[in-house]
Amino acid sequence: MIWIKVYTTQGETLLAACDDEVLGKTFEEGELQLEVSKSFYGGEKVSCELFEEQLTVATIVNLVGKKVIEIAVGLGMVNENCIIEIDGVPHAQIAKMI
C-alpha cells in the first residue's frame, strides 16, 4: 500500500506520496536529511491504482520510496537520472509546467 495526501491551493494540486514502510521515518546521509512526516505524507492509504490516478492529475508531486518511484518511472513521469537517494531511500519531485 501507498500513503498519499493531496493538497490544493492557488490552482495547483500537490501530491505527497510514500511507501508504507518509510512513513514516519527520517533518513540522513551526509548533510542531507529527509523527514517523511505523517503530517505531510500520511493522508490515506491507497492502492497502486488509485495512486497512479492521483499522480496523473497532480501538478506538483513529492515522492519517497522504491514502490512510488518505480510506478512514476514506469509511467514516464520521472527520469531515473533525476532520482536522489538519501540513506538508500529514493526521493523525487515532479513539477508539471502548463
C-alpha positions in Angstrom: 0.0 0.0 0.0 1.0 3.6 -0.5 0.3 6.7 1.6 -0.9 9.8 -0.2 -2.0 13.2 0.8 -3.4 15.7 -1.6 -3.2 19.5 -1.2 -5.0 22.0 -3.4 -4.0 25.7 -3.4 -4.0 28.5 -6.0 -4.9 26.3 -8.8 -2.2 23.7 -8.1 -2.6 20.1 -6.9 0.2 18.9 -4.8 0.5 15.1 -4.2 2.7 13.8 -1.4 3.2 10.1 -1.6 5.4 7.5 0.1 5.8 3.8 0.5 4.1 2.4 3.7 7.4 1.3 5.3 9.0 4.8 5.2 6.2 6.8 6.7 7.1 8.5 9.9 10.9 7.9 9.5 13.8 10.3 9.0 16.7 9.5 6.7 20.1 11.1 6.8 23.2 11.0 4.6 26.0 13.5 5.0 24.4 16.9 5.1 21.1 15.7 3.6 18.1 14.9 5.7 14.7 13.6 4.6 11.8 13.5 7.1 8.8 11.5 5.8 6.4 13.0 8.3 3.0 11.7 9.0 1.6 15.2 8.9 2.8 15.8 5.3 2.5 12.3 3.7 0.1 10.5 5.9 -3.3 11.3 4.5 -4.7 8.0 3.4 -3.5 4.5 2.5 -4.4 3.7 -1.1 -3.9 1.0 -3.8 -1.3 1.4 -6.5 -4.1 2.0 -9.0 -5.5 5.0 -7.0 -2.0 6.3 -6.5 -1.5 6.2 -10.3 -4.7 8.2 -10.9 -3.7 10.9 -8.4 -0.2 11.0 -9.9 -1.6 11.8 -13.3 -3.7 14.7 -12.2 -1.3 16.4 -9.7 0.7 19.4 -10.9 3.3 19.1 -8.1 4.5 15.7 -6.7 6.8 14.7 -3.9 7.7 11.0 -3.8 9.6 8.9 -1.3 10.2 5.2 -1.5 11.1 2.5 -4.0 7.5 1.5 -4.9 6.2 5.0 -5.6 9.3 5.9 -7.6 9.1 2.7 -9.6 5.5 3.5 -10.6 6.3 7.1 -11.5 9.3 5.9 -13.6 7.1 3.3 -15.3 4.5 6.0 -16.3 7.3 8.1 -17.8 6.8 10.8 -15.2 10.2 10.6 -13.5 13.6 10.2 -15.3 15.8 7.8 -13.4 18.7 10.3 -13.6 16.6 12.7 -11.5 16.2 10.5 -8.5 18.3 11.1 -5.4 18.9 8.6 -2.7 19.3 9.5 1.0 20.4 6.7 3.2 19.3 4.2 0.4 15.8 5.7 0.1 14.9 7.1 -3.3 13.3 10.6 -3.5 11.9 12.5 -6.5 9.9 15.6 -7.2 7.8 16.5 -10.2 6.6 19.9 -11.3 4.3 19.9 -14.4 4.7 23.0 -16.5 1.4 24.1 -18.1 
